Amino acid sequence: MGHGHHHHHSDLSEIGERRLWWAVVANMVLTFAQIIGGIVSGSLSLVADALHNFSDAASLLIALVAIKLGKKPADQFKTFGYKRAETIAALINLTTLIIIGLYLCYESIMRFITPEPIAGWTVVIVAGVALIVDVFTAFLTFSQSKYGITYSGTRRL
């Protein structure tokens, strides 16, 4: 009976990782759509949201790599295992967000100095698509939490 129970958690872990992969793909597609929409419309807000979605996708991708590494058992070089990969992933994510934030501050200041016209309907349409994709990725990533299962396949208390 214990074996079947463990297998069940493994299945949930694989489903969770598959959902994370779908979220990464959806955010990357959205990133490219928003960058194109931002350039065409002249909207810095779309470019900013594209970079935000890129950071989401990168965060999820880094989390997937960290999860895979964290599952590796301890060896003679990593006597405590590879769980620290998750901490390094968080540091990479933080650094990326800071760089993106600094870039957006610079671009915002430049827009104050030399304003550009913005094609409003393009922004509205692309933002509507972004909302749909964001709801989809939220569903993919949040649905795991209602079952109390972490992505490593263990049950949270």
Phi and psi in radians as a Rosetta constraint file:
Dihedral C 1 N 2 CA 2 C 2 CIRCULARHARMONIC -1.098 0.35
Dihedral N 2 CA 2 C 2 N 3 CIRCULARHARMONIC -0.613 0.35
Dihedral C 2 N 3 CA 3 C 3 CIRCULARHARMONIC -1.125 0.35
Dihedral N 3 CA 3 C 3 N 4 CIRCULARHARMONIC -0.776 0.35
Dihedral C 3 N 4 CA 4 C 4 CIRCULARHARMONIC -1.097 0.35
Dihedral N 4 CA 4 C 4 N 5 CIRCULARHARMONIC -0.651 0.35
Dihedral C 4 N 5 CA 5 C 5 CIRCULARHARMONIC -1.145 0.35
Dihedral N 5 CA 5 C 5 N 6 CIRCULARHARMONIC -0.745 0.35
Dihedral C 5 N 6 CA 6 C 6 CIRCULARHARMONIC -1.127 0.35
Dihedral N 6 CA 6 C 6 N 7 CIRCULARHARMONIC -0.717 0.35
Dihedral C 6 N 7 CA 7 C 7 CIRCULARHARMONIC -1.053 0.35
Dihedral N 7 CA 7 C 7 N 8 CIRCULARHARMONIC -0.668 0.35
Dihedral C 7 N 8 CA 8 C 8 CIRCULARHARMONIC -1.051 0.35
Dihedral N 8 CA 8 C 8 N 9 CIRCULARHARMONIC -0.783 0.35
Dihedral C 8 N 9 CA 9 C 9 CIRCULARHARMONIC -1.131 0.35
Dihedral N 9 CA 9 C 9 N 10 CIRCULARHARMONIC -0.633 0.35
Dihedral C 9 N 10 CA 10 C 10 CIRCULARHARMONIC -1.106 0.35
Dihedral N 10 CA 10 C 10 N 11 CIRCULARHARMONIC -0.715 0.35
Dihedral C 10 N 11 CA 11 C 11 CIRCULARHARMONIC -1.080 0.35
Dihedral N 11 CA 11 C 11 N 12 CIRCULARHARMONIC -0.753 0.35
Dihedral C 11 N 12 CA 12 C 12 CIRCULARHARMONIC -1.127 0.35
Dihedral N 12 CA 12 C 12 N 13 CIRCULARHARMONIC -0.656 0.35
Dihedral C 12 N 13 CA 13 C 13 CIRCULARHARMONIC -1.108 0.35
Dihedral N 13 CA 13 C 13 N 14 CIRCULARHARMONIC -0.766 0.35
Dihedral C 13 N 14 CA 14 C 14 CIRCULARHARMONIC -1.134 0.35
Dihedral N 14 CA 14 C 14 N 15 CIRCULARHARMONIC -0.688 0.35
Dihedral C 14 N 15 CA 15 C 15 CIRCULARHARMONIC -1.110 0.35
Dihedral N 15 CA 15 C 15 N 16 CIRCULARHARMONIC -0.748 0.35
Dihedral C 15 N 16 CA 16 C 16 CIRCULARHARMONIC -1.082 0.35
Dihedral N 16 CA 16 C 16 N 17 CIRCULARHARMONIC -0.753 0.35
Dihedral C 16 N 17 CA 17 C 17 CIRCULARHARMONIC -1.170 0.35
Dihedral N 17 CA 17 C 17 N 18 CIRCULARHARMONIC -0.676 0.35
Dihedral C 17 N 18 CA 18 C 18 CIRCULARHARMONIC -1.091 0.35
Dihedral N 18 CA 18 C 18 N 19 CIRCULARHARMONIC -0.712 0.35
Dihedral C 18 N 19 CA 19 C 19 CIRCULARHARMONIC -1.143 0.35
Dihedral N 19 CA 19 C 19 N 20 CIRCULARHARMONIC -0.672 0.35
Dihedral C 19 N 20 CA 20 C 20 CIRCULARHARMONIC -1.084 0.35
Dihedral N 20 CA 20 C 20 N 21 CIRCULARHARMONIC -0.714 0.35
Dihedral C 20 N 21 CA 21 C 21 CIRCULARHARMONIC -1.070 0.35
Dihedral N 21 CA 21 C 21 N 22 CIRCULARHARMONIC -0.748 0.35
Dihedral C 21 N 22 CA 22 C 22 CIRCULARHARMONIC -1.084 0.35
Dihedral N 22 CA 22 C 22 N 23 CIRCULARHARMONIC -0.687 0.35
Dihedral C 22 N 23 CA 23 C 23 CIRCULARHARMONIC -1.128 0.35
Dihedral N 23 CA 23 C 23 N 24 CIRCULARHARMONIC -0.691 0.35
Dihedral C 23 N 24 CA 24 C 24 CIRCULARHARMONIC -1.086 0.35
Dihedral N 24 CA 24 C 24 N 25 CIRCULARHARMONIC -0.839 0.35
Dihedral C 24 N 25 CA 25 C 25 CIRCULARHARMONIC -1.074 0.35
Dihedral N 25 CA 25 C 25 N 26 CIRCULARHARMONIC -0.810 0.35
Dihedral C 25 N 26 CA 26 C 26 CIRCULARHARMONIC -1.062 0.35
Dihedral N 26 CA 26 C 26 N 27 CIRCULARHARMONIC -0.734 0.35
Dihedral C 26 N 27 CA 27 C 27 CIRCULARHARMONIC -1.211 0.35
Dihedral N 27 CA 27 C 27 N 28 CIRCULARHARMONIC -0.586 0.35
Dihedral C 27 N 28 CA 28 C 28 CIRCULARHARMONIC -1.223 0.35
Dihedral N 28 CA 28 C 28 N 29 CIRCULARHARMONIC -0.725 0.35
Dihedral C 28 N 29 CA 29 C 29 CIRCULARHARMONIC -1.089 0.35
Dihedral N 29 CA 29 C 29 N 30 CIRCULARHARMONIC -0.764 0.35
Dihedral C 29 N 30 CA 30 C 30 CIRCULARHARMONIC -1.095 0.35
Dihedral N 30 CA 30 C 30 N 31 CIRCULARHARMONIC -0.679 0.35
Dihedral C 30 N 31 CA 31 C 31 CIRCULARHARMONIC -1.005 0.35
Dihedral N 31 CA 31 C 31 N 32 CIRCULARHARMONIC -0.855 0.35
Dihedral C 31 N 32 CA 32 C 32 CIRCULARHARMONIC -1.134 0.35
Dihedral N 32 CA 32 C 32 N 33 CIRCULARHARMONIC -0.702 0.35
Dihedral C 32 N 33 CA 33 C 33 CIRCULARHARMONIC -1.094 0.35
Dihedral N 33 CA 33 C 33 N 34 CIRCULARHARMONIC -0.718 0.35
Dihedral C 33 N 34 CA 34 C 34 CIRCULARHARMONIC -1.253 0.35
Dihedral N 34 CA 34 C 34 N 35 CIRCULARHARMONIC -0.607 0.35
Dihedral C 34 N 35 CA 35 C 35 CIRCULARHARMONIC -1.124 0.35
Dihedral N 35 CA 35 C 35 N 36 CIRCULARHARMONIC -0.812 0.35
Dihedral C 35 N 36 CA 36 C 36 CIRCULARHARMONIC -1.078 0.35
Dihedral N 36 CA 36 C 36 N 37 CIRCULARHARMONIC -0.819 0.35
Dihedral C 36 N 37 CA 37 C 37 CIRCULARHARMONIC -1.066 0.35
Dihedral N 37 CA 37 C 37 N 38 CIRCULARHARMONIC -0.673 0.35
Dihedral C 37 N 38 CA 38 C 38 CIRCULARHARMONIC -1.159 0.35
Dihedral N 38 CA 38 C 38 N 39 CIRCULARHARMONIC -0.706 0.35
Dihedral C 38 N 39 CA 39 C 39 CIRCULARHARMONIC -1.206 0.35
Dihedral N 39 CA 39 C 39 N 40 CIRCULARHARMONIC -0.801 0.35
Dihedral C 39 N 40 CA 40 C 40 CIRCULARHARMONIC -1.104 0.35
Dihedral N 40 CA 40 C 40 N 41 CIRCULARHARMONIC -0.744 0.35
Dihedral C 40 N 41 CA 41 C 41 CIRCULARHARMONIC -1.498 0.35
Dihedral N 41 CA 41 C 41 N 42 CIRCULARHARMONIC -0.287 0.35
Dihedral C 41 N 42 CA 42 C 42 CIRCULARHARMONIC 1.377 0.35
Dihedral N 42 CA 42 C 42 N 43 CIRCULARHARMONIC 0.346 0.35
Dihedral C 42 N 43 CA 43 C 43 CIRCULARHARMONIC -1.678 0.35
Dihedral N 43 CA 43 C 43 N 44 CIRCULARHARMONIC 1.999 0.35
Dihedral C 43 N 44 CA 44 C 44 CIRCULARHARMONIC -1.200 0.35
Dihedral N 44 CA 44 C 44 N 45 CIRCULARHARMONIC -0.500 0.35
Dihedral C 44 N 45 CA 45 C 45 CIRCULARHARMONIC -1.142 0.35
Dihedral N 45 CA 45 C 45 N 46 CIRCULARHARMONIC -0.637 0.35
Dihedral C 45 N 46 CA 46 C 46 CIRCULARHARMONIC -1.199 0.35
Dihedral N 46 CA 46 C 46 N 47 CIRCULARHARMONIC -0.706 0.35
Dihedral C 46 N 47 CA 47 C 47 CIRCULARHARMONIC -1.102 0.35
Dihedral N 47 CA 47 C 47 N 48 CIRCULARHARMONIC -0.723 0.35
Dihedral C 47 N 48 CA 48 C 48 CIRCULARHARMONIC -1.091 0.35
Dihedral N 48 CA 48 C 48 N 49 CIRCULARHARMONIC -0.750 0.35
Dihedral C 48 N 49 CA 49 C 49 CIRCULARHARMONIC -1.197 0.35
Dihedral N 49 CA 49 C 49 N 50 CIRCULARHARMONIC -0.584 0.35
Dihedral C 49 N 50 CA 50 C 50 CIRCULARHARMONIC -1.083 0.35
Dihedral N 50 CA 50 C 50 N 51 CIRCULARHARMONIC -0.762 0.35
Dihedral C 50 N 51 CA 51 C 51 CIRCULARHARMONIC -1.162 0.35
Dihedral N 51 CA 51 C 51 N 52 CIRCULARHARMONIC -0.613 0.35
Dihedral C 51 N 52 CA 52 C 52 CIRCULARHARMONIC -1.104 0.35
Dihedral N 52 CA 52 C 52 N 53 CIRCULARHARMONIC -0.801 0.35
Dihedral C 52 N 53 CA 53 C 53 CIRCULARHARMONIC -1.134 0.35
Dihedral N 53 CA 53 C 53 N 54 CIRCULARHARMONIC -0.629 0.35
Dihedral C 53 N 54 CA 54 C 54 CIRCULARHARMONIC -1.080 0.35
Dihedral N 54 CA 54 C 54 N 55 CIRCULARHARMONIC -0.752 0.35
Dihedral C 54 N 55 CA 55 C 55 CIRCULARHARMONIC -1.155 0.35
Dihedral N 55 CA 55 C 55 N 56 CIRCULARHARMONIC -0.608 0.35
Dihedral C 55 N 56 CA 56 C 56 CIRCULARHARMONIC -1.090 0.35
Dihedral N 56 CA 56 C 56 N 57 CIRCULARHARMONIC -0.825 0.35
Dihedral C 56 N 57 CA 57 C 57 CIRCULARHARMONIC -1.105 0.35
Dihedral N 57 CA 57 C 57 N 58 CIRCULARHARMONIC -0.748 0.35
Dihedral C 57 N 58 CA 58 C 58 CIRCULARHARMONIC -1.109 0.35
Dihedral N 58 CA 58 C 58 N 59 CIRCULARHARMONIC -0.705 0.35
Dihedral C 58 N 59 CA 59 C 59 CIRCULARHARMONIC -1.086 0.35
Dihedral N 59 CA 59 C 59 N 60 CIRCULARHARMONIC -0.782 0.35
Dihedral C 59 N 60 CA 60 C 60 CIRCULARHARMONIC -1.130 0.35
Dihedral N 60 CA 60 C 60 N 61 CIRCULARHARMONIC -0.709 0.35
Dihedral C 60 N 61 CA 61 C 61 CIRCULARHARMONIC -1.125 0.35
Dihedral N 61 CA 61 C 61 N 62 CIRCULARHARMONIC -0.768 0.35
Dihedral C 61 N 62 CA 62 C 62 CIRCULARHARMONIC -1.091 0.35
Dihedral N 62 CA 62 C 62 N 63 CIRCULARHARMONIC -0.708 0.35
Dihedral C 62 N 63 CA 63 C 63 CIRCULARHARMONIC -1.091 0.35
Dihedral N 63 CA 63 C 63 N 64 CIRCULARHARMONIC -0.710 0.35
Dihedral C 63 N 64 CA 64 C 64 CIRCULARHARMONIC -1.081 0.35
Dihedral N 64 CA 64 C 64 N 65 CIRCULARHARMONIC -0.770 0.35
Dihedral C 64 N 65 CA 65 C 65 CIRCULARHARMONIC -1.115 0.35
Dihedral N 65 CA 65 C 65 N 66 CIRCULARHARMONIC -0.757 0.35
Dihedral C 65 N 66 CA 66 C 66 CIRCULARHARMONIC -1.102 0.35
Dihedral N 66 CA 66 C 66 N 67 CIRCULARHARMONIC -0.681 0.35
Dihedral C 66 N 67 CA 67 C 67 CIRCULARHARMONIC -1.102 0.35
Dihedral N 67 CA 67 C 67 N 68 CIRCULARHARMONIC -0.782 0.35
Dihedral C 67 N 68 CA 68 C 68 CIRCULARHARMONIC -1.087 0.35
Dihedral N 68 CA 68 C 68 N 69 CIRCULARHARMONIC -0.791 0.35
Dihedral C 68 N 69 CA 69 C 69 CIRCULARHARMONIC -1.168 0.35
Dihedral N 69 CA 69 C 69 N 70 CIRCULARHARMONIC -0.678 0.35
Dihedral C 69 N 70 CA 70 C 70 CIRCULARHARMONIC -1.115 0.35
Dihedral N 70 CA 70 C 70 N 71 CIRCULARHARMONIC -0.387 0.35
Dihedral C 70 N 71 CA 71 C 71 CIRCULARHARMONIC -1.387 0.35
Dihedral N 71 CA 71 C 71 N 72 CIRCULARHARMONIC -0.294 0.35
Dihedral C 71 N 72 CA 72 C 72 CIRCULARHARMONIC -1.166 0.35
Dihedral N 72 CA 72 C 72 N 73 CIRCULARHARMONIC 2.419 0.35
Dihedral C 72 N 73 CA 73 C 73 CIRCULARHARMONIC -1.294 0.35
Dihedral N 73 CA 73 C 73 N 74 CIRCULARHARMONIC 2.843 0.35
Dihedral C 73 N 74 CA 74 C 74 CIRCULARHARMONIC -1.085 0.35
Dihedral N 74 CA 74 C 74 N 75 CIRCULARHARMONIC 2.622 0.35
Dihedral C 74 N 75 CA 75 C 75 CIRCULARHARMONIC -2.386 0.35
Dihedral N 75 CA 75 C 75 N 76 CIRCULARHARMONIC -2.955 0.35
Dihedral C 75 N 76 CA 76 C 76 CIRCULARHARMONIC -1.203 0.35
Dihedral N 76 CA 76 C 76 N 77 CIRCULARHARMONIC -0.393 0.35
Dihedral C 76 N 77 CA 77 C 77 CIRCULARHARMONIC -1.631 0.35
Dihedral N 77 CA 77 C 77 N 78 CIRCULARHARMONIC -0.624 0.35
Dihedral C 77 N 78 CA 78 C 78 CIRCULARHARMONIC -1.993 0.35
Dihedral N 78 CA 78 C 78 N 79 CIRCULARHARMONIC 1.392 0.35
Dihedral C 78 N 79 CA 79 C 79 CIRCULARHARMONIC -1.178 0.35
Dihedral N 79 CA 79 C 79 N 80 CIRCULARHARMONIC -0.365 0.35
Dihedral C 79 N 80 CA 80 C 80 CIRCULARHARMONIC -1.736 0.35
Dihedral N 80 CA 80 C 80 N 81 CIRCULARHARMONIC 0.138 0.35
Dihedral C 80 N 81 CA 81 C 81 CIRCULARHARMONIC 1.510 0.35
Dihedral N 81 CA 81 C 81 N 82 CIRCULARHARMONIC -2.789 0.35
Dihedral C 81 N 82 CA 82 C 82 CIRCULARHARMONIC -2.031 0.35
Dihedral N 82 CA 82 C 82 N 83 CIRCULARHARMONIC 0.335 0.35
Dihedral C 82 N 83 CA 83 C 83 CIRCULARHARMONIC -1.084 0.35
Dihedral N 83 CA 83 C 83 N 84 CIRCULARHARMONIC -0.421 0.35
Dihedral C 83 N 84 CA 84 C 84 CIRCULARHARMONIC -1.175 0.35
Dihedral N 84 CA 84 C 84 N 85 CIRCULARHARMONIC -0.226 0.35
Dihedral C 84 N 85 CA 85 C 85 CIRCULARHARMONIC -1.008 0.35
Dihedral N 85 CA 85 C 85 N 86 CIRCULARHARMONIC -0.589 0.35
Dihedral C 85 N 86 CA 86 C 86 CIRCULARHARMONIC -1.162 0.35
Dihedral N 86 CA 86 C 86 N 87 CIRCULARHARMONIC -0.640 0.35
Dihedral C 86 N 87 CA 87 C 87 CIRCULARHARMONIC -1.185 0.35
Dihedral N 87 CA 87 C 87 N 88 CIRCULARHARMONIC -0.737 0.35
Dihedral C 87 N 88 CA 88 C 88 CIRCULARHARMONIC -1.122 0.35
Dihedral N 88 CA 88 C 88 N 89 CIRCULARHARMONIC -0.675 0.35
Dihedral C 88 N 89 CA 89 C 89 CIRCULARHARMONIC -1.061 0.35
Dihedral N 89 CA 89 C 89 N 90 CIRCULARHARMONIC -0.733 0.35
Dihedral C 89 N 90 CA 90 C 90 CIRCULARHARMONIC -1.128 0.35
Dihedral N 90 CA 90 C 90 N 91 CIRCULARHARMONIC -0.674 0.35
Dihedral C 90 N 91 CA 91 C 91 CIRCULARHARMONIC -1.134 0.35
Dihedral N 91 CA 91 C 91 N 92 CIRCULARHARMONIC -0.741 0.35
Dihedral C 91 N 92 CA 92 C 92 CIRCULARHARMONIC -1.084 0.35
Dihedral N 92 CA 92 C 92 N 93 CIRCULARHARMONIC -0.757 0.35
Dihedral C 92 N 93 CA 93 C 93 CIRCULARHARMONIC -1.081 0.35
Dihedral N 93 CA 93 C 93 N 94 CIRCULARHARMONIC -0.786 0.35
Dihedral C 93 N 94 CA 94 C 94 CIRCULARHARMONIC -1.067 0.35
Dihedral N 94 CA 94 C 94 N 95 CIRCULARHARMONIC -0.792 0.35
Dihedral C 94 N 95 CA 95 C 95 CIRCULARHARMONIC -1.072 0.35
Dihedral N 95 CA 95 C 95 N 96 CIRCULARHARMONIC -0.742 0.35
Dihedral C 95 N 96 CA 96 C 96 CIRCULARHARMONIC -1.069 0.35
Dihedral N 96 CA 96 C 96 N 97 CIRCULARHARMONIC -0.774 0.35
Dihedral C 96 N 97 CA 97 C 97 CIRCULARHARMONIC -1.105 0.35
Dihedral N 97 CA 97 C 97 N 98 CIRCULARHARMONIC -0.678 0.35
Dihedral C 97 N 98 CA 98 C 98 CIRCULARHARMONIC -1.126 0.35
Dihedral N 98 CA 98 C 98 N 99 CIRCULARHARMONIC -0.778 0.35
Dihedral C 98 N 99 CA 99 C 99 CIRCULARHARMONIC -1.098 0.35
Dihedral N 99 CA 99 C 99 N 100 CIRCULARHARMONIC -0.776 0.35
Dihedral C 99 N 100 CA 100 C 100 CIRCULARHARMONIC -1.081 0.35
Dihedral N 100 CA 100 C 100 N 101 CIRCULARHARMONIC -0.756 0.35
Dihedral C 100 N 101 CA 101 C 101 CIRCULARHARMONIC -1.062 0.35
Dihedral N 101 CA 101 C 101 N 102 CIRCULARHARMONIC -0.748 0.35
Dihedral C 101 N 102 CA 102 C 102 CIRCULARHARMONIC -1.126 0.35
Dihedral N 102 CA 102 C 102 N 103 CIRCULARHARMONIC -0.729 0.35
Dihedral C 102 N 103 CA 103 C 103 CIRCULARHARMONIC -1.063 0.35
Dihedral N 103 CA 103 C 103 N 104 CIRCULARHARMONIC -0.785 0.35
Dihedral C 103 N 104 CA 104 C 104 CIRCULARHARMONIC -1.161 0.35
Dihedral N 104 CA 104 C 104 N 105 CIRCULARHARMONIC -0.617 0.35
Dihedral C 104 N 105 CA 105 C 105 CIRCULARHARMONIC -1.076 0.35
Dihedral N 105 CA 105 C 105 N 106 CIRCULARHARMONIC -0.792 0.35
Dihedral C 105 N 106 CA 106 C 106 CIRCULARHARMONIC -1.042 0.35
Dihedral N 106 CA 106 C 106 N 107 CIRCULARHARMONIC -0.869 0.35
Dihedral C 106 N 107 CA 107 C 107 CIRCULARHARMONIC -1.081 0.35
Dihedral N 107 CA 107 C 107 N 108 CIRCULARHARMONIC -0.657 0.35
Dihedral C 107 N 108 CA 108 C 108 CIRCULARHARMONIC -1.107 0.35
Dihedral N 108 CA 108 C 108 N 109 CIRCULARHARMONIC -0.762 0.35
Dihedral C 108 N 109 CA 109 C 109 CIRCULARHARMONIC -1.105 0.35
Dihedral N 109 CA 109 C 109 N 110 CIRCULARHARMONIC -0.725 0.35
Dihedral C 109 N 110 CA 110 C 110 CIRCULARHARMONIC -1.125 0.35
Dihedral N 110 CA 110 C 110 N 111 CIRCULARHARMONIC -0.594 0.35
Dihedral C 110 N 111 CA 111 C 111 CIRCULARHARMONIC -1.209 0.35
Dihedral N 111 CA 111 C 111 N 112 CIRCULARHARMONIC -0.559 0.35
Dihedral C 111 N 112 CA 112 C 112 CIRCULARHARMONIC -1.175 0.35
Dihedral N 112 CA 112 C 112 N 113 CIRCULARHARMONIC -0.661 0.35
Dihedral C 112 N 113 CA 113 C 113 CIRCULARHARMONIC -1.251 0.35
Dihedral N 113 CA 113 C 113 N 114 CIRCULARHARMONIC -0.829 0.35
Dihedral C 113 N 114 CA 114 C 114 CIRCULARHARMONIC -2.233 0.35
Dihedral N 114 CA 114 C 114 N 115 CIRCULARHARMONIC 1.525 0.35
Dihedral C 114 N 115 CA 115 C 115 CIRCULARHARMONIC -1.120 0.35
Dihedral N 115 CA 115 C 115 N 116 CIRCULARHARMONIC 2.630 0.35
Dihedral C 115 N 116 CA 116 C 116 CIRCULARHARMONIC -2.147 0.35
Dihedral N 116 CA 116 C 116 N 117 CIRCULARHARMONIC 2.557 0.35
Dihedral C 116 N 117 CA 117 C 117 CIRCULARHARMONIC -1.211 0.35
Dihedral N 117 CA 117 C 117 N 118 CIRCULARHARMONIC 2.623 0.35
Dihedral C 117 N 118 CA 118 C 118 CIRCULARHARMONIC -2.157 0.35
Dihedral N 118 CA 118 C 118 N 119 CIRCULARHARMONIC 2.339 0.35
Dihedral C 118 N 119 CA 119 C 119 CIRCULARHARMONIC -1.472 0.35
Dihedral N 119 CA 119 C 119 N 120 CIRCULARHARMONIC 1.705 0.35
Dihedral C 119 N 120 CA 120 C 120 CIRCULARHARMONIC -1.027 0.35
Dihedral N 120 CA 120 C 120 N 121 CIRCULARHARMONIC -0.755 0.35
Dihedral C 120 N 121 CA 121 C 121 CIRCULARHARMONIC -1.185 0.35
Dihedral N 121 CA 121 C 121 N 122 CIRCULARHARMONIC -0.569 0.35
Dihedral C 121 N 122 CA 122 C 122 CIRCULARHARMONIC -1.091 0.35
Dihedral N 122 CA 122 C 122 N 123 CIRCULARHARMONIC -0.743 0.35
Dihedral C 122 N 123 CA 123 C 123 CIRCULARHARMONIC -1.083 0.35
Dihedral N 123 CA 123 C 123 N 124 CIRCULARHARMONIC -0.801 0.35
Dihedral C 123 N 124 CA 124 C 124 CIRCULARHARMONIC -1.073 0.35
Dihedral N 124 CA 124 C 124 N 125 CIRCULARHARMONIC -0.781 0.35
Dihedral C 124 N 125 CA 125 C 125 CIRCULARHARMONIC -1.143 0.35
Dihedral N 125 CA 125 C 125 N 126 CIRCULARHARMONIC -0.851 0.35
Dihedral C 125 N 126 CA 126 C 126 CIRCULARHARMONIC -1.127 0.35
Dihedral N 126 CA 126 C 126 N 127 CIRCULARHARMONIC -0.676 0.35
Dihedral C 126 N 127 CA 127 C 127 CIRCULARHARMONIC -1.140 0.35
Dihedral N 127 CA 127 C 127 N 128 CIRCULARHARMONIC -0.612 0.35
Dihedral C 127 N 128 CA 128 C 128 CIRCULARHARMONIC -1.123 0.35
Dihedral N 128 CA 128 C 128 N 129 CIRCULARHARMONIC -0.760 0.35
Dihedral C 128 N 129 CA 129 C 129 CIRCULARHARMONIC -1.093 0.35
Dihedral N 129 CA 129 C 129 N 130 CIRCULARHARMONIC -0.719 0.35
Dihedral C 129 N 130 CA 130 C 130 CIRCULARHARMONIC -1.062 0.35
Dihedral N 130 CA 130 C 130 N 131 CIRCULARHARMONIC -0.696 0.35
Dihedral C 130 N 131 CA 131 C 131 CIRCULARHARMONIC -1.077 0.35
Dihedral N 131 CA 131 C 131 N 132 CIRCULARHARMONIC -0.760 0.35
Dihedral C 131 N 132 CA 132 C 132 CIRCULARHARMONIC -1.090 0.35
Dihedral N 132 CA 132 C 132 N 133 CIRCULARHARMONIC -0.793 0.35
Dihedral C 132 N 133 CA 133 C 133 CIRCULARHARMONIC -1.143 0.35
Dihedral N 133 CA 133 C 133 N 134 CIRCULARHARMONIC -0.691 0.35
Dihedral C 133 N 134 CA 134 C 134 CIRCULARHARMONIC -1.109 0.35
Dihedral N 134 CA 134 C 134 N 135 CIRCULARHARMONIC -0.703 0.35
Dihedral C 134 N 135 CA 135 C 135 CIRCULARHARMONIC -1.128 0.35
Dihedral N 135 CA 135 C 135 N 136 CIRCULARHARMONIC -0.724 0.35
Dihedral C 135 N 136 CA 136 C 136 CIRCULARHARMONIC -1.056 0.35
Dihedral N 136 CA 136 C 136 N 137 CIRCULARHARMONIC -0.843 0.35
Dihedral C 136 N 137 CA 137 C 137 CIRCULARHARMONIC -1.218 0.35
Dihedral N 137 CA 137 C 137 N 138 CIRCULARHARMONIC -0.578 0.35
Dihedral C 137 N 138 CA 138 C 138 CIRCULARHARMONIC -1.112 0.35
Dihedral N 138 CA 138 C 138 N 139 CIRCULARHARMONIC -0.734 0.35
Dihedral C 138 N 139 CA 139 C 139 CIRCULARHARMONIC -1.063 0.35
Dihedral N 139 CA 139 C 139 N 140 CIRCULARHARMONIC -0.784 0.35
Dihedral C 139 N 140 CA 140 C 140 CIRCULARHARMONIC -1.070 0.35
Dihedral N 140 CA 140 C 140 N 141 CIRCULARHARMONIC -0.769 0.35
Dihedral C 140 N 141 CA 141 C 141 CIRCULARHARMONIC -1.486 0.35
Dihedral N 141 CA 141 C 141 N 142 CIRCULARHARMONIC -0.525 0.35
Dihedral C 141 N 142 CA 142 C 142 CIRCULARHARMONIC -1.421 0.35
Dihedral N 142 CA 142 C 142 N 143 CIRCULARHARMONIC -0.519 0.35
Dihedral C 142 N 143 CA 143 C 143 CIRCULARHARMONIC -1.049 0.35
Dihedral N 143 CA 143 C 143 N 144 CIRCULARHARMONIC -0.512 0.35
Dihedral C 143 N 144 CA 144 C 144 CIRCULARHARMONIC -1.110 0.35
Dihedral N 144 CA 144 C 144 N 145 CIRCULARHARMONIC -0.668 0.35
Dihedral C 144 N 145 CA 145 C 145 CIRCULARHARMONIC -1.198 0.35
Dihedral N 145 CA 145 C 145 N 146 CIRCULARHARMONIC -0.467 0.35
Dihedral C 145 N 146 CA 146 C 146 CIRCULARHARMONIC -1.220 0.35
Dihedral N 146 CA 146 C 146 N 147 CIRCULARHARMONIC -0.327 0.35
Dihedral C 146 N 147 CA 147 C 147 CIRCULARHARMONIC -1.637 0.35
Dihedral N 147 CA 147 C 147 N 148 CIRCULARHARMONIC -0.054 0.35
Dihedral C 147 N 148 CA 148 C 148 CIRCULARHARMONIC 1.235 0.35
Dihedral N 148 CA 148 C 148 N 149 CIRCULARHARMONIC 0.450 0.35
Dihedral C 148 N 149 CA 149 C 149 CIRCULARHARMONIC -1.891 0.35
Dihedral N 149 CA 149 C 149 N 150 CIRCULARHARMONIC 2.265 0.35
Dihedral C 149 N 150 CA 150 C 150 CIRCULARHARMONIC -1.456 0.35
Dihedral N 150 CA 150 C 150 N 151 CIRCULARHARMONIC 2.969 0.35
Dihedral C 150 N 151 CA 151 C 151 CIRCULARHARMONIC -1.259 0.35
Dihedral N 151 CA 151 C 151 N 152 CIRCULARHARMONIC -0.244 0.35
Dihedral C 151 N 152 CA 152 C 152 CIRCULARHARMONIC -1.444 0.35
Dihedral N 152 CA 152 C 152 N 153 CIRCULARHARMONIC -0.056 0.35
Dihedral C 152 N 153 CA 153 C 153 CIRCULARHARMONIC 1.613 0.35
Dihedral N 153 CA 153 C 153 N 154 CIRCULARHARMONIC 0.078 0.35
Dihedral C 153 N 154 CA 154 C 154 CIRCULARHARMONIC -1.693 0.35
Dihedral N 154 CA 154 C 154 N 155 CIRCULARHARMONIC 2.725 0.35
Dihedral C 154 N 155 CA 155 C 155 CIRCULARHARMONIC -1.512 0.35
Dihedral N 155 CA 155 C 155 N 156 CIRCULARHARMONIC 2.298 0.35
Dihedral C 155 N 156 CA 156 C 156 CIRCULARHARMONIC -1.423 0.35
Dihedral N 156 CA 156 C 156 N 157 CIRCULARHARMONIC 2.601 0.35
